[in-house]
Amino acid sequence: MSEIKYEFTGIGSLIKNRNLKVPIHQRPFSWQEDHVDALLNDIKGNFDEEYFLGTIVLTGDDSQNEIVDGQQRITTVSLIYACIRDFFVNKNDSDDIQTKYLSTYDIRTKEYMPKLELSQQDNDFFRNLIINKIVETKIQRASNQKIKSAYDLIKESIKKLLENNNNDENILIDWKDFIDEKLKIVAITVPNDTNAFTIFETLNDRGLALAQVD
């Protein structure tokens, strides 16, 4: 890849169409329950229109992208997809979410391979609890607990959503479609880590003055 690429897209479409990885040097998952709750409320409060979730910075190529900025949002949205999957009664519906947004199935190893690979501290826990649905997965560190707490909070929110809609699973499809198409981000994909961190620092620190044409 030789140029910076920009894409205005739904964050769900990004998760569906890319293989994403958190670099080894990045901190583990750190969102508290109030951050997760705020995202859920943003979705509920903007369900009939597009909502801009911010900028995601990636590096790498078409086979795999590393996440320079956006790990917390991407991970949390993946947890939302996992909870949507869990509430579908029909196995085909559940498997559709699993294989489009959470993992690909390796017919040789007979395992689901996560589309999102977290940091070393969290990856095994995320894979076992969220991808493989092993409910007794042992919590090893604080960031694992944050993932579990976020997952439980989202699951309770989706449960109430279903109850308020007479357990009509179409509301799950509506949420999936909203995250796919209307929960918007700007994905910036850059050639290398140096360029990625320059963009990250610009977005999160000093900013740049824009000309009228920009």
N, C-alpha and C positions, 0 to 999 in steps of 0.2 A: 504494500500500500504506500503511495507516494504523496498523498494529499490529505488535508483535513476534510472530513465529510460531516455534513450536518443533516439530521433527519428530524422532522417534526412529526411525531407519531404517538400512538397510545402506548403506555408503558407495558400493557399486556401484550401488544404486538411485538415489542422489543424482546420480552421474555420468551415469547413463542418462537421467534425467528432467529435468535442468537443462542450460542452456548457461552455462558458467562462464568467468570472466575474472579474471586477476590484474591489479589496478590498476597504473597506470603508476608510482606512487610506491613500490611494494613491491620488496624485494630480489629478485634472481633465484633460481633453484633452488640450494639450498645443501647438501642432504643428502649426507653422506659415505657410502662403501660400508658402514660399520658400522651406520649408521642403516637403510639399505635391508635389510641382512642381518638386523637385529633384527626388522623388520616381517615378513620372510619366515619367520623362526623363530617369531614370535608366531602366524602363520597355521598353520604346521605343528603347533605345540604345542597349538592350541586348535581343531583341525579338527572335532571332534565336538560342539562346544558354541559358544554365542555368545561373542564377544570384543568388549569395548568399546574403541574406538580413540580416544575423546575427543570434544571439541566442535569443531564447525566453525561459524564466524561468517561470514555472508553479508549483503550488502546488494543492493538492486535490486528488480526486479519479475520476473514470470513469464517474460518474454522473455529476460532475461539477469541473472545474479547475479554480482557482484564478490566475490572471496574476500578477506575481511579477515583471517581466521585459518584456516589449514588447507591452504595452498598445497602444502607439502612432501608431506603425506599424499595429497592428491588427485592430484598429479602422479605420485607413485610408484605409486599404485594404477592410474592410467591406463597406466603403463609395464607393469605386470603384465598388464593386458588386452591390450596390444600383443603381448607375448610369447606369451600364450595364442593369440591370433590367428595368430601366425607358425607355430605348431606344428601347426595343423590341416591335414591333407592335403587335405580336400575344400574347394574354393573357396567353396561355399555356406556352410559352417560358418565359414570365415575371414571372409567378407563380413558374416555375421550379427554377429560381434563388432565388426567395423569400424564398421558403421552404427548399432549400438545404443549403443556405449560410447565410440567414438573420434571419429566424424565423421558428418556428414550429406552426402549427395551432391546437388550442384547440377546439375540436368540442363541448365541454360542454359550454365554455364561449363565443364561436364564436369570439375569438380573436387570433391574431398572437402573440406568445410569443418569444421575441428576443433570439437568440442564444448567443448574446453578451450583457452582462449587464454592463453598465458603472457605474461610481461613482455616488453618490447621487446627486452631482451638475449637472450632465449631462444626467442621465439615462432617465428621463421623456422627455426631449427635443429630445434626440436621438430616443427614441421609437416613439414619435409622428411624427417627421419629416421624419425619415428614414424608420422605419418599417411600420407605419400606413399611411405614405405619406400625412400628413396634412400640406399643404404648408403654412398655416397661423400660424403655431406654433410660439408662442411668445418667443422671446429671453429674458432670465432672467439674464444672467451673461456673462462675457467675454469669458468663455470656450464654452458656447453655440454658441456665435458668431464665434469662431474658427471652430467649427464643421460645421456651416452653410457656412462659407467662403470656407472651404475645399471641401465641397459637391458641391458648385457652381463652384469652379475651376475645379474639376474633371469632372463635367457635361459638361462644356464648352470644355474641352479637348477631351472627348468622342464624343461630337457633331462634332468637327473638324475631328476627326479620321474617323467617318462615312462619312462625306462629301468628304474626300480625297480618300475614297474607294467606291465612287458611291453609298453610302447608302446601301451597301451590309452588311447585318447583320451577315454574317459569320465572319467579323472582330471582332464582339462582342464575338462570340464563341471562336475565336482564343485567345483573351485576357483572357477570362475565363479559357481556358485550360492552358495558360501560367502561370497564377497565381496559378492554381491548382497544376501544375506539375513541373514547372521550376523556379518559384520564391522561392528559397529554404531557409529554416531555419533549425537550430538545435533546436528542442524542448526538453528542459530538465524538466522532471517532478519529483518532489522531495516529500518525505514523509510528511514534515511539514514546517512551516514558518521559523523556525530556520535554517534548512538546505538550504532553498530557498534563504534566505538573505545572508548566507555565500557564496553561489555560485554567487549570484548577485554582492556582493562586490568584489569577486575574479575576475569576468569578467570585472568589470568596474573600478577597482582601481589598485591593485598591480600586478595581474596576478600570474601565477605559472610556474616555470621552468618545461619543459617536458623532460622525458627521451626518448631515441630513440624508445622504444617500444610504447610509447604514440603517 
